Amino acid sequence: MGQAKQRGTHDQRLAQKLGLVERTLDDLKNQLNIPAEAEFLGYGIHLEASDEFLSKFDENPGVTQKIWAKTPELAMLFMDFSGAYNMARKCPGSVVVGIFDSESQVWVAVAQHLT
């Protein structure tokens, strides 16, 4: 087995590097009072200052296009934290959030502030 595999998955190594504590989705729901039946949709990118969510990102030589939406339902979703974190680094002023959906409400929980 290679050394990288012995140190954990890419997400686990990134979390350790960032000083994050690994929590289960159930732990996060309990801490933030999100209903147990709420479904985790994925991680998103949120601009707190304007309360917008990254909806589309295209990067071509010489041109970068970012489209922001006012609702989390339109957010671009990432199933792994590292993908969301890498995207957020390309969006100054943004944070990585977890997005949850219950039948009556969409919940947004900050997963990591970026510097």
Buried (B, 14 or more C-beta within 10 A) or exposed (E): EEEEEEEEEEBBEBBEEEEBEEEEBEEBBEEBEBEEEBEBBBBBBBBEEEEBBBBEBEEEEEEEEBEBBEEBEBBBBBEBBBBBBEBBEEBEEBBBBBBBBEEEEBBBBEBBEBE
